[in-house]
């Protein structure tokens, strides 16, 4: 077994070092994952550090039913290093949960006891049911279900957890002993190009999963399949890259929707090609080359049996579920999992990280909504666009963390390089574009995220950026002196009648500088009148 390599993922430190810091170690059958996060109150956390080490414990446990002495030594070294890293970024303790390989290994208890005695780290070997529930917790907070009934499939090295339900209710959760490491070992074949006996594996999967999945499908009727964890996410990324390398290279695929035809194409290649040929497939993780044929067979069975209308991804899984559980136990308020709360939590967490002026941001957001609501006859936009305007307004000035000059560009950059659970790729691009153009300039396709939008959505984003500029202008002083905005429109003008207890010279100045995009977009002059 190779030595683990550790690569710390550094992020810009927040200006406010407040909030509890939680470390979660997912001791999986294929790999160990560490996440250290700082909580920011209700349903908010920022990731301070992430680590991943491939361990491949599931392979030997599937074959020998025990964890070898060599692997036990590596486990201790890895856990000790993870604990040290967690402590280094401020975590007072590390919650360590072990899954399928430890559930199956006859000597797991000895190894767990040794970790506690020698390192002082308590490792809990959790049941498959508990693992499924924690994964579900992560899915509901990391992905917008769009009001649908969904089914989640999280494929690890030793097991696969199947969950189903709505954004706010879990209807089904069960763990199955069909992890990719286990299956690759169990159905290894030197005669098959892929390295596995696909026919025997498929028969095994049908006997183990098919009837159960059909029952879930008939009773719960899920329409969307959510894929999570390493092997499934690698297959999903390969499918996305086959669709568009420019769009999906080196970017988050959280909540990405993948064409089912492309998934099937990738799965077909993975199950038919030999290892050398598989290694040439674009986007394949070289550490998973031998595991992906089994993963492809599992995914193929899911697609054939469930026949989902669409397939999306979640980059959140067990480790994020642990973080959410630990933070909820430290909070007086339970976490919510609605789509709105996911997006709002994502952005307020990012905003807090970069020292936002919360009062100004919320004032601009509320003024933006007042303008939006009173100009519906001009823009003809819907409720989802209204929400997008509000969210963009909350983070429109975060670029000032880097510099006031050019903060529109800086803000878009910070958002582009932040994890934003709840937002799919298109929604991210829309958000980035509004923030990028909230200050000046006409939105142009040479700005990447804006250039990726459809023509129709580009028009929507331009309208929202124009509205946001007016809202921002009405708090140019950052003093929240505008108490109310009443709007009158006619065929040539938009008149903003504002109520304020003091003079609004700065707001008048700001409006003169920021109204051009609105005037060009809606073909009307904009004037500010203090009542």
C-alpha positions in Angstrom: 0.0 0.0 0.0 1.5 3.4 -1.0 2.3 6.2 1.4 -0.4 8.8 1.7 0.3 12.3 0.4 -1.3 15.3 2.0 -2.1 18.5 0.1 -3.6 21.3 2.1 -6.2 23.3 0.3 -5.7 26.9 1.3 -8.4 29.5 1.1 -8.3 33.2 1.9 -8.8 33.5 5.6 -12.0 35.3 6.8 -11.8 38.6 8.4 -14.0 37.4 11.3 -12.5 34.4 13.1 -15.7 33.7 15.0 -17.8 30.6 15.1 -17.2 27.1 16.3 -14.7 25.0 14.3 -15.6 21.4 13.6 -13.4 18.7 12.1 -15.0 15.6 10.5 -13.0 12.5 9.4 -14.8 10.1 7.1 -12.8 6.8 7.3 -14.1 5.2 4.2 -13.3 1.9 2.5 -11.5 3.5 -0.4 -10.3 6.7 1.1 -10.2 8.9 4.2 -11.6 12.3 3.9 -11.1 15.2 6.3 -13.1 18.4 6.3 -12.6 21.2 8.8 -15.2 23.9 8.8 -16.1 27.0 10.8 -19.8 27.4 11.6 -21.4 30.8 11.0 -24.6 30.4 12.9 -27.8 29.0 11.4 -27.1 26.6 8.5 -23.8 28.3 7.6 -20.3 27.0 7.5 -17.1 27.7 5.5 -14.6 25.0 4.7 -11.2 25.8 6.2 -9.3 22.7 5.1 -10.0 19.5 3.0 -7.8 16.4 2.8 -8.2 13.1 1.0 -6.0 10.1 1.2 -6.6 6.9 -0.9 -6.5 3.9 1.5 -8.1 1.0 -0.4 -9.0 -0.8 2.8 -12.1 -2.3 1.2 -10.1 -4.4 -1.2 -8.2 -6.4 1.4 -11.2 -6.6 3.8 -13.3 -8.0 1.0 -10.7 -10.6 0.3 -9.4 -11.5 3.8 -12.1 -10.2 6.2 -9.4 -8.4 8.2 -7.3 -5.3 8.0 -3.6 -6.2 7.7 -0.9 -5.0 10.1 0.6 -2.9 7.4 -2.7 -1.1 6.8 -3.4 -0.8 10.5 0.0 1.1 10.8 -1.0 3.3 7.8 -4.4 4.0 9.4 -2.7 5.2 12.6 -0.3 7.4 10.7 -3.0 8.9 8.6 -5.4 9.5 11.5 -2.6 11.2 13.5 -1.7 13.4 10.6 -5.4 14.3 10.0 -5.8 15.2 13.6 -2.7 17.4 13.5 -3.9 19.2 10.5 -7.4 19.8 12.0 -5.8 21.1 15.2 -3.6 23.4 13.1 -6.6 25.3 11.8 -8.3 25.6 15.2 -10.4 22.5 15.6 -10.4 21.4 19.3 -11.5 17.9 18.4 -12.0 15.7 15.4 -15.2 13.6 14.9 -14.0 10.3 13.3 -16.6 7.9 11.8 -15.6 4.6 10.1 -17.8 2.8 7.6 -18.1 -0.4 5.6 -14.5 -1.7 5.7 -14.5 -1.4 9.5 -18.0 -2.8 9.8 -16.8 -5.9 7.9 -13.3 -6.4 9.3 -13.0 -8.9 12.2 -10.2 -7.0 13.8 -11.7 -3.5 13.5 -12.4 -3.3 17.2 -8.7 -3.9 18.0 -7.7 -1.1 15.6 -10.3 1.3 16.9 -9.3 0.7 20.5 -5.6 1.2 19.6 -6.4 4.6 18.0 -8.1 5.7 21.2 -5.4 4.4 23.5 -2.4 5.7 21.6 -3.7 8.8 19.9 -6.6 9.8 22.2 -9.0 9.8 19.1 -12.3 8.0 19.5 -13.4 6.4 16.2 -17.1 5.4 15.9 -17.9 2.5 13.5 -21.3 3.5 12.3 -24.1 1.4 10.9 -25.0 1.5 7.2 -28.3 3.0 8.2 -26.7 5.8 10.1 -24.2 6.4 7.2 -27.2 6.7 4.8 -28.9 9.2 7.1 -25.9 11.4 7.4 -25.4 11.4 3.6 -29.0 12.4 3.2 -28.4 15.3 5.5 -25.6 16.5 3.3 -27.7 16.1 0.1 -30.6 18.1 1.4 -28.3 21.0 2.4 -26.0 20.8 -0.6 -28.4 20.4 -3.5 -31.7 22.1 -4.5 -34.2 19.3 -5.2 -36.4 21.8 -7.2 -39.5 20.6 -5.3 -39.1 17.1 -6.5 -39.0 13.6 -4.9 -35.4 12.4 -5.4 -33.4 9.3 -4.9 -29.8 9.5 -3.8 -27.0 7.0 -4.6 -23.7 7.3 -2.8 -21.2 4.7 -3.9 -18.2 4.1 -1.7 -15.6 1.4 -1.6 -17.4 -1.1 0.6 -21.1 -0.1 0.3 -23.6 2.0 -1.5 -26.2 4.1 0.4 -29.6 4.6 -1.2 -31.8 7.4 0.1 -35.0 8.9 -1.1 -37.4 11.7 -0.1 -38.1 15.4 -0.5 -36.0 18.4 0.6 -37.5 18.4 4.1 -38.3 14.7 4.6 -36.4 11.4 4.4 -38.7 8.6 3.2 -36.2 5.8 2.7 -32.6 5.0 3.7 -30.7 1.8 3.4 -27.1 0.6 2.9 -26.1 -2.2 0.5 -22.8 -4.1 0.4 -22.0 -3.3 -3.2 -19.1 -0.9 -2.9 -16.7 -0.6 -5.8 -13.7 -2.0 -3.9 -15.7 -5.0 -2.7 -17.2 -5.7 -6.1 -13.9 -5.3 -8.0 -12.3 -7.9 -5.7 -15.2 -10.3 -5.7 -15.7 -10.3 -9.4 -12.2 -9.9 -10.6 -11.4 -11.7 -13.9 -8.2 -11.9 -15.8 -10.0 -13.0 -18.9 -12.2 -9.9 -19.2 -10.6 -6.7 -20.7 -12.2 -4.6 -18.0 -10.8 -6.8 -15.3 -14.2 -7.9 -13.9 -16.7 -10.5 -14.9 -19.4 -8.1 -16.0 -22.1 -10.8 -16.5 -21.7 -12.3 -13.0 -21.5 -8.9 -11.5 -24.7 -7.8 -13.2 -26.5 -10.9 -12.0 -25.3 -10.2 -8.5 -26.4 -6.6 -8.6 -29.8 -7.5 -10.0 -30.3 -10.1 -7.2 -29.1 -7.6 -4.5 -30.6 -4.4 -5.6 -33.2 -4.6 -8.4 -36.3 -5.7 -6.4 -35.6 -3.2 -3.6 -35.1 -0.3 -6.1 -38.3 -1.2 -7.9 -40.2 -1.1 -4.6 -38.8 2.3 -3.8 -39.6 3.5 -7.2 -43.2 2.4 -7.0 -43.9 3.6 -3.5 -42.0 6.9 -3.5 -41.9 7.7 -7.2 -38.6 9.7 -7.4 -38.0 11.6 -10.6 -34.4 12.7 -10.1 -31.3 10.6 -9.2 -28.6 12.3 -7.3 -25.1 10.8 -7.5 -22.5 11.4 -4.8 -19.0 10.3 -3.7 -15.8 9.4 -5.6 -16.5 6.8 -8.3 -19.9 8.2 -9.3 -18.6 11.7 -9.3 -15.7 10.7 -11.5 -18.0 9.0 -14.0 -20.2 12.1 -13.9 -17.3 14.5 -14.5 -16.1 12.4 -17.5 -19.6 12.6 -19.0 -19.7 16.3 -18.5 -16.3 16.8 -20.0 -17.3 14.7 -23.0 -20.1 17.2 -23.5 -18.1 20.4 -23.0 -14.5 20.5 -21.8 -14.5 24.3 -21.8 -17.5 24.4 -19.4 -16.5 21.7 -17.0 -12.7 21.7 -16.8 -11.4 22.4 -13.3 -14.7 23.6 -11.9 -17.3 22.4 -9.4 -19.8 19.9 -10.6 -22.1 20.2 -7.6 -25.7 20.1 -8.8 -24.6 19.6 -12.4 -27.2 17.9 -14.6 -25.7 15.1 -16.7 -27.2 13.8 -19.9 -28.2 10.2 -19.3 -27.1 9.3 -22.8 -23.6 10.5 -22.0 -23.5 8.6 -18.7 -24.5 5.4 -20.5 -21.7 6.1 -23.1 -19.1 6.5 -20.4 -20.3 3.4 -18.6 -20.2 1.4 -21.8 -16.5 2.4 -22.4 -15.5 1.7 -18.8 -17.0 -1.8 -18.9 -15.6 -2.8 -22.3 -12.1 -1.2 -22.4 -8.9 -2.7 -20.9 -7.0 -0.7 -18.3 -4.6 0.9 -20.7 -7.4 2.1 -23.0 -9.4 3.3 -20.0 -6.5 5.4 -18.8 -6.8 7.4 -22.0 -10.4 8.4 -21.3 -10.5 12.1 -20.7 -11.1 13.1 -17.1 -10.6 9.6 -15.6 -9.1 9.6 -12.1 -6.0 7.4 -12.4 -6.4 6.2 -8.8 -9.8 4.7 -9.7 -9.0 3.2 -13.1 -9.4 -0.4 -11.8 -12.5 0.5 -9.7 -14.6 2.3 -12.3 -15.8 -0.7 -14.3 -17.6 -2.0 -11.3 -18.9 1.6 -10.6 -20.1 1.7 -14.1 -22.0 -1.5 -13.8 -23.7 -0.3 -10.6 -24.7 3.0 -12.2 -26.0 1.1 -15.3 -28.3 -0.9 -13.1 -29.5 2.2 -11.3 -30.3 3.9 -14.6 -32.0 0.8 -16.1 -34.1 0.1 -12.9 -35.0 3.6 -11.8 -35.3 5.2 -15.2 -34.9 8.7 -13.8 -36.1 11.7 -15.7 -32.8 13.4 -14.8 -29.5 12.8 -13.0 -27.6 15.4 -11.0 -24.6 15.4 -8.7 -23.8 16.3 -5.1 -20.2 17.0 -4.1 -21.4 16.9 -0.5 -21.6 13.5 1.2 -20.9 11.8 4.5 -18.2 14.2 5.8 -20.4 17.3 5.2 -23.3 15.4 6.8 -21.1 15.0 9.9 -20.2 18.7 9.9 -23.9 19.6 9.6 -24.9 17.3 12.4 -22.1 18.6 14.7 -23.0 22.2 14.0 -26.8 21.5 14.6 -26.0 20.0 18.0 -24.3 23.3 18.9 -27.1 25.4 17.6 -30.4 26.3 19.2 -32.1 26.2 15.8 -32.4 23.2 13.6 -31.0 23.5 10.1 -33.4 24.0 7.3 -33.1 22.3 4.0 -35.3 24.3 1.6 -33.8 25.5 -1.7 -34.0 29.1 -0.6 -32.3 28.4 2.7 -29.5 26.5 1.0 -28.7 29.3 -1.4 -29.1 32.0 1.2 -26.8 30.1 3.6 -24.2 29.6 0.9 -24.0 33.3 0.2 -24.2 34.7 3.7 -21.4 32.3 4.6 -19.3 33.6 1.8 -20.3 37.2 2.6 -19.3 36.8 6.2 -16.0 35.3 5.2 -15.1 38.4 3.3 -16.2 40.9 5.8 -19.4 42.2 4.2 -21.1 45.4 5.1 -24.3 43.5 6.1 -26.4 46.6 6.7 -25.6 48.2 3.3 -26.0 44.8 1.5 -29.4 44.1 3.0 -30.6 47.7 2.3 -29.6 47.4 -1.3 -31.3 44.0 -1.5 -34.5 45.4 -0.1 -34.4 48.4 -2.3 -33.8 46.2 -5.3 -36.9 44.2 -4.5 -38.9 47.4 -4.2 -37.8 48.5 -7.6 -38.3 45.0 -9.1 -41.9 44.7 -7.7 -42.9 48.1 -9.0 -41.5 47.7 -12.5 -42.9 44.3 -13.4 -44.6 45.9 -16.4 -41.2 46.8 -17.8 -39.1 43.7 -17.1 -41.7 40.9 -17.0 -39.5 38.7 -14.8 -40.7 36.0 -12.4 -40.2 34.9 -8.8 -37.0 33.0 -9.3 -35.5 36.0 -11.0 -36.6 38.1 -8.0 -34.8 35.7 -5.7 -31.7 35.9 -7.8 -31.7 39.7 -7.6 -31.9 39.5 -3.8 -29.1 37.0 -3.5 -26.8 38.9 -5.8 -27.5 42.1 -3.9 -26.4 40.4 -0.6 -22.9 39.7 -2.1 -22.5 42.6 -4.6 -19.8 44.3 -2.6 -17.7 41.4 -1.2 -14.9 42.2 -3.7 -14.1 45.2 -1.4 -12.3 42.6 0.7 -9.6 42.7 -1.9 -9.9 46.3 -3.0 -12.6 49.0 -3.4 -11.2 49.8 -6.8 -12.5 47.1 -9.2 -14.5 45.4 -6.5 -17.1 44.3 -9.0 -14.5 42.1 -10.7 -13.0 41.0 -7.4 -16.4 40.0 -6.1 -17.1 37.9 -9.1 -13.7 36.2 -8.7 -14.3 35.4 -5.0 -17.7 33.9 -5.8 -16.3 31.9 -8.7 -13.7 30.4 -6.4 -16.1 29.7 -3.5 -18.3 26.6 -2.9 -21.9 27.6 -3.4 -24.2 24.7 -2.4 -27.6 25.0 -3.9 -26.5 26.7 -7.1 -26.2 24.8 -10.3 -23.8 25.8 -13.1 -26.2 28.1 -14.9 -27.3 29.8 -11.6 -23.7 30.3 -10.6 -23.0 32.0 -14.0 -26.0 34.3 -13.6 -25.0 35.2 -10.0 -21.4 35.9 -11.1 -22.5 38.0 -14.0 -24.9 40.2 -11.9 -22.1 40.8 -9.4 -19.6 41.5 -12.1 -21.8 44.1 -13.8 -23.5 45.7 -10.8 -21.2 48.7 -10.9 -20.5 49.7 -14.5 -20.1 48.5 -18.0 -22.5 46.7 -20.3 -22.6 42.9 -19.9 -20.5 41.3 -22.6 -20.0 37.7 -23.8 -16.2 38.0 -23.4 -16.8 37.7 -19.6 -16.8 33.9 -19.4 -19.8 33.2 -17.1 -21.9 35.7 -19.0 -20.8 34.3 -22.3 -22.0 30.8 -21.3 -25.6 32.0 -20.7 -28.3 31.4 -23.2 -29.5 34.6 -25.1 -32.7 34.6 -23.1 -31.0 34.3 -19.7 -28.4 36.9 -20.7 -31.2 39.4 -21.2 -32.6 38.5 -17.8 -29.2 39.0 -16.1 -28.8 42.3 -17.8 -32.2 43.5 -16.5 -31.3 42.3 -13.0 -27.9 44.0 -13.1 -29.6 47.2 -14.2 -32.1 47.0 -11.3 -29.4 46.2 -8.8 -27.5 49.3 -9.9 -30.4 51.5 -9.0 -30.8 49.8 -5.6 -27.1 50.3 -5.0 -27.3 54.0 -5.9 -30.1 54.6 -3.5 -27.7 53.7 -0.6 -24.6 55.4 -2.1 -23.8 56.8 1.4 -24.1 53.4 3.0 -26.2 55.1 5.6 -29.6 53.4 4.9 -31.3 56.8 4.8 -33.8 55.9 2.1 -36.8 54.6 4.0 -39.1 54.0 1.0 -39.1 54.1 -2.7 -42.3 54.7 -4.7 -42.0 54.3 -8.5 -44.1 55.9 -11.3 -43.5 54.8 -14.9 -44.7 56.2 -18.2 -43.7 55.7 -21.8 -40.5 57.7 -21.5 -39.6 57.9 -17.8 -39.1 56.0 -14.6 -39.6 58.3 -11.6 -38.2 57.2 -8.2 -39.9 59.0 -5.4 -37.9 58.3 -2.2 -38.6 59.1 1.4 -35.7 60.0 3.6 -35.3 62.0 6.9 -32.1 63.7 5.6 -30.8 65.1 2.3 -29.8 62.5 -0.3 -27.0 64.2 -2.2 -24.8 61.1 -2.4 -27.7 59.0 -3.6 -28.6 61.5 -6.3 -24.9 61.5 -7.4 -24.9 57.7 -7.3 -28.0 57.5 -9.4 -26.6 59.8 -12.1 -23.6 57.5 -12.3 -25.5 54.2 -12.3 -28.7 54.7 -14.2 -27.3 54.3 -17.8 -27.7 50.5 -18.0 -31.3 50.7 -16.8 -32.1 53.5 -19.2 -30.5 51.7 -22.2 -32.2 48.4 -21.2 -35.7 49.7 -20.7 -35.5 52.7 -23.0 -36.7 55.2 -20.3 -35.0 58.0 -18.5 -34.6 57.6 -14.7 -35.1 60.5 -12.3 -34.8 60.6 -8.5 -37.2 62.8 -6.5 -37.1 63.2 -2.7 -40.6 63.4 -1.2 
